[in-house]
Amino acid sequence: MGYGSLVEPRRLSLERVRTPIPKLSAAFDGFKIAVLSDFHLHPYTPLSLIESAVQLANSVQPDAVVLLGDYGYTLGSIYELAPVFSRLKAKHGVFAILGNHDRGGMRTIPPALEGVGITVLRNSGVPISVANSELFLAGTESIFFGFDLEKSLAGRTGDAPTILLAHEPDIADTVAADGRISLQLSGHSHGGQMRLPLVGALLLPPWGRRYDQGLHKIKEMLLYTNRGIGLVGMPFRLNCLPEVTEITLCTT
């Protein structure tokens, strides 16, 4: 109980993953994305842990940073988090989506993040350009309040390799069937927070049960599910370290 409540929840892990992307230009070979998700500031997650996660993300010198939602338990949480997120450094910017726990903050969270220079993607997308080559980054709303893949991809041109930020991982079956997405990045599940050998996660949320952590291949698409930083429901982690992910895109 002591380890699960006092030690593991504060032992941030840096997971490094290489993901081959079809039709990726050589200009994007080695492009690094730092992934942070499920912050849940208060009552179980201290701001100091999120500050450490930001430092860890910066340490990999990412080309882009993505925040995958679930920022805090109160409307005021985002005003504590935004100054911390302002310290994130990435050559091509910091991008964010909202999670299912952010529904009450739909009017406050986007402007707070945008106020510190973060691009919020709400069923929308943006191109990232390097040496006359393009990568399209799209972000959806939570499946619980307005997921719309078509709107997210509306700005995509040609057959540009596309990465989708989608809070809930299990929507990947629908996304992969579309055929336009090379990589989906998700959070939501927390990896279950408590995992037992041979059993796996003890409790998982809806839309986070099939692909609860790590890298998966669904049809021709890759999905990576981040275990998150904060805690929800119970103040414990066991065999499920909080995570910052370094995703490195590669041509092969």
C-alpha positions as CSV (number, residue, x, y, z in Angstrom):
1,M,0.0,0.0,0.0
2,G,2.8,2.4,0.9
3,Y,4.7,1.7,-2.3
4,G,1.6,1.9,-4.5
5,S,0.5,5.2,-3.0
6,L,3.8,7.0,-2.2
7,V,6.5,5.6,-4.4
8,E,5.4,4.4,-7.8
9,P,3.0,7.3,-8.6
10,R,6.0,9.6,-8.4
11,R,8.4,7.5,-10.4
12,L,8.2,9.0,-13.9
13,S,9.2,6.7,-16.7
14,L,10.5,7.8,-20.1
15,E,9.3,5.4,-22.8
16,R,11.1,5.6,-26.1
17,V,9.3,4.2,-29.2
18,R,10.2,4.3,-32.9
19,T,7.3,4.2,-35.3
20,P,7.7,3.6,-39.0
21,I,5.4,5.8,-41.0
22,P,4.5,4.9,-44.6
23,K,5.3,7.6,-47.2
24,L,7.2,9.6,-44.6
25,S,9.6,12.1,-46.2
26,A,13.3,11.8,-45.4
27,A,13.0,15.3,-43.9
28,F,10.9,13.9,-41.1
29,D,13.0,10.8,-40.4
30,G,14.0,11.1,-36.8
31,F,11.2,13.6,-36.0
32,K,10.6,13.4,-32.2
33,I,7.2,13.9,-30.5
34,A,7.0,14.1,-26.7
35,V,3.7,12.8,-25.4
36,L,2.1,13.8,-22.1
37,S,-1.4,12.8,-21.0
38,D,-3.9,12.5,-18.2
39,F,-2.5,15.0,-15.7
40,H,-5.5,15.0,-13.3
41,L,-4.0,17.8,-11.1
42,H,-5.4,17.4,-7.6
43,P,-6.4,15.8,-5.3
44,Y,-3.9,12.9,-5.8
45,T,-1.5,14.4,-8.3
46,P,0.8,17.3,-7.1
47,L,1.8,20.1,-9.4
48,S,5.5,19.1,-8.7
49,L,5.0,15.8,-10.6
50,I,3.7,17.6,-13.7
51,E,6.6,20.1,-13.5
52,S,8.9,17.1,-13.5
53,A,7.1,15.6,-16.5
54,V,7.6,18.9,-18.4
55,Q,11.3,18.8,-17.6
56,L,11.6,15.2,-18.7
57,A,9.8,16.0,-22.0
58,N,12.1,19.0,-22.6
59,S,15.1,16.8,-22.0
60,V,14.5,14.8,-25.2
61,Q,14.6,18.0,-27.2
62,P,11.4,17.2,-29.1
63,D,10.4,18.6,-32.4
64,A,6.8,18.7,-31.2
65,V,5.0,18.1,-27.9
66,V,1.4,16.8,-27.6
67,L,-0.9,17.0,-24.6
68,L,-3.7,14.4,-24.7
69,G,-6.2,15.8,-22.2
70,D,-7.7,15.3,-18.7
71,Y,-6.0,18.3,-17.1
72,G,-7.6,18.6,-13.6
73,Y,-10.5,18.1,-11.3
74,T,-11.6,21.7,-10.9
75,L,-12.1,24.5,-13.4
76,G,-9.2,26.4,-11.7
77,S,-6.7,23.6,-12.3
78,I,-5.9,24.8,-15.8
79,Y,-4.8,28.1,-14.4
80,E,-2.2,26.3,-12.3
81,L,-1.2,24.1,-15.2
82,A,-0.9,26.6,-18.0
83,P,2.2,28.4,-16.6
84,V,3.9,25.0,-16.2
85,F,3.0,24.0,-19.8
86,S,4.4,27.3,-21.0
87,R,7.9,25.9,-20.2
88,L,7.5,23.2,-22.8
89,K,10.0,23.7,-25.6
90,A,9.6,22.2,-29.1
91,K,10.9,23.3,-32.5
92,H,7.5,23.0,-34.2
93,G,5.2,23.8,-31.3
94,V,3.0,22.3,-28.6
95,F,-0.4,20.9,-29.4
96,A,-3.3,19.8,-27.2
97,I,-6.6,18.1,-27.2
98,L,-9.3,17.7,-24.5
99,G,-10.2,14.6,-22.6
100,N,-13.4,13.2,-21.3
101,H,-12.8,14.8,-17.8
102,D,-12.4,18.2,-19.5
103,R,-16.1,18.5,-20.5
104,G,-16.8,21.1,-17.7
105,G,-13.8,23.2,-18.9
106,M,-14.6,23.4,-22.6
107,R,-14.9,27.2,-22.3
108,T,-11.9,27.7,-20.0
109,I,-9.3,25.2,-20.9
110,P,-8.7,26.1,-24.6
111,P,-8.2,29.8,-24.0
112,A,-5.9,29.1,-21.0
113,L,-3.7,26.8,-23.2
114,E,-3.8,29.1,-26.2
115,G,-2.8,32.0,-23.9
116,V,0.6,30.3,-23.3
117,G,1.1,29.5,-27.0
118,I,-0.3,26.0,-27.2
119,T,-2.4,25.1,-30.3
120,V,-5.6,23.4,-29.2
121,L,-7.0,20.9,-31.8
122,R,-10.8,20.3,-31.5
123,N,-11.8,18.2,-34.5
124,S,-9.2,20.1,-36.5
125,G,-5.7,19.7,-37.8
126,V,-2.6,21.6,-38.8
127,P,0.2,20.8,-41.2
128,I,3.8,20.7,-40.0
129,S,6.3,21.5,-42.7
130,V,10.0,20.6,-42.9
131,A,12.1,21.2,-46.0
132,N,9.1,21.4,-48.4
133,S,7.7,18.2,-47.0
134,E,4.5,18.0,-44.9
135,L,3.2,16.0,-42.0
136,F,-0.5,16.5,-40.9
137,L,-1.3,16.6,-37.2
138,A,-5.0,16.2,-36.4
139,G,-6.8,16.2,-33.1
140,T,-10.3,15.1,-32.2
141,E,-12.8,15.8,-29.4
142,S,-13.4,13.1,-26.8
143,I,-15.7,10.2,-28.0
144,F,-17.9,11.3,-25.1
145,F,-18.7,14.8,-26.5
146,G,-18.2,15.2,-30.2
147,F,-15.6,13.0,-31.8
148,D,-15.6,13.8,-35.6
149,L,-12.8,12.3,-37.7
150,E,-14.0,14.0,-40.9
151,K,-13.7,17.5,-39.5
152,S,-10.3,16.6,-38.0
153,L,-9.0,15.7,-41.4
154,A,-10.7,18.5,-43.3
155,G,-7.5,20.5,-43.7
156,R,-5.4,17.5,-44.9
157,T,-4.1,17.8,-48.5
158,G,-3.1,15.0,-50.8
159,D,-1.8,11.9,-49.1
160,A,0.3,13.6,-46.4
161,P,1.3,11.2,-43.6
162,T,-1.1,11.9,-40.8
163,I,-0.9,11.6,-37.0
164,L,-4.1,11.7,-35.0
165,L,-4.4,12.8,-31.3
166,A,-7.5,11.0,-29.9
167,H,-8.0,10.8,-26.1
168,E,-9.6,7.4,-26.0
169,P,-7.5,4.6,-27.5
170,D,-10.3,2.1,-28.4
171,I,-11.6,4.4,-31.1
172,A,-8.6,3.1,-33.0
173,D,-10.7,0.4,-34.7
174,T,-12.8,3.0,-36.3
175,V,-9.8,5.3,-37.1
176,A,-7.8,2.4,-38.7
177,A,-10.7,1.4,-40.9
178,D,-10.7,4.9,-42.4
179,G,-7.2,4.3,-43.9
180,R,-5.8,7.9,-43.8
181,I,-4.1,7.8,-40.4
182,S,-0.6,6.4,-40.0
183,L,-0.3,6.8,-36.2
184,Q,-2.8,7.5,-33.4
185,L,-1.6,8.8,-30.0
186,S,-3.9,8.3,-27.0
187,G,-4.1,8.3,-23.3
188,H,-7.3,7.9,-21.1
189,S,-6.7,4.4,-19.7
190,H,-3.8,5.2,-17.3
191,G,-2.7,1.7,-18.1
192,G,-5.2,0.6,-15.5
193,Q,-3.0,2.2,-12.7
194,M,-2.9,-1.2,-10.9
195,R,-1.6,-4.2,-12.9
196,L,-0.9,-7.7,-11.7
197,P,1.4,-10.3,-13.3
198,L,-0.5,-12.6,-15.8
199,V,-3.7,-10.7,-15.0
200,G,-3.0,-7.2,-16.3
201,A,-5.0,-4.1,-15.4
202,L,-7.6,-4.6,-12.6
203,L,-9.9,-1.8,-13.8
204,L,-10.1,0.1,-17.1
205,P,-12.5,2.8,-18.3
206,P,-14.9,2.6,-21.2
207,W,-13.1,3.1,-24.5
208,G,-9.8,2.3,-22.8
209,R,-10.1,-1.5,-22.4
210,R,-8.9,-3.0,-25.6
211,Y,-5.6,-1.0,-26.1
212,D,-4.8,-0.1,-22.5
213,Q,-1.1,0.7,-22.9
214,G,1.9,0.7,-25.3
215,L,2.2,0.1,-29.0
216,H,-0.4,-1.7,-31.1
217,K,-0.8,-2.3,-34.8
218,I,-4.4,-2.2,-36.1
219,K,-4.7,-2.9,-39.8
220,E,-2.1,-0.6,-41.4
221,M,-2.2,1.9,-38.5
222,L,-0.1,2.1,-35.4
223,L,-1.5,3.2,-32.0
224,Y,0.4,4.2,-29.0
225,T,-1.4,4.5,-25.6
226,N,0.3,6.5,-23.0
227,R,-0.2,5.5,-19.3
228,G,-0.6,9.1,-18.2
229,I,0.9,11.1,-15.4
230,G,-1.8,11.6,-12.8
231,L,-4.2,9.5,-10.8
232,V,-8.0,9.1,-11.0
233,G,-10.4,7.1,-8.9
234,M,-7.8,5.6,-6.5
235,P,-4.5,7.1,-5.3
236,F,-2.4,4.1,-6.4
237,R,-0.2,2.8,-9.1
238,L,1.3,-0.7,-9.2
239,N,3.4,-2.1,-12.1
240,C,2.2,0.9,-14.1
241,L,4.6,3.8,-13.9
242,P,3.4,7.3,-14.9
243,E,4.8,8.0,-18.3
244,V,6.3,10.6,-20.7
245,T,6.7,9.1,-24.2
246,E,9.3,9.9,-26.8
247,I,7.9,8.9,-30.2
248,T,10.4,9.0,-33.0
249,L,9.1,8.8,-36.5
250,C,11.1,6.9,-39.0
251,T,10.9,5.9,-42.7
252,T,11.5,2.2,-42.1
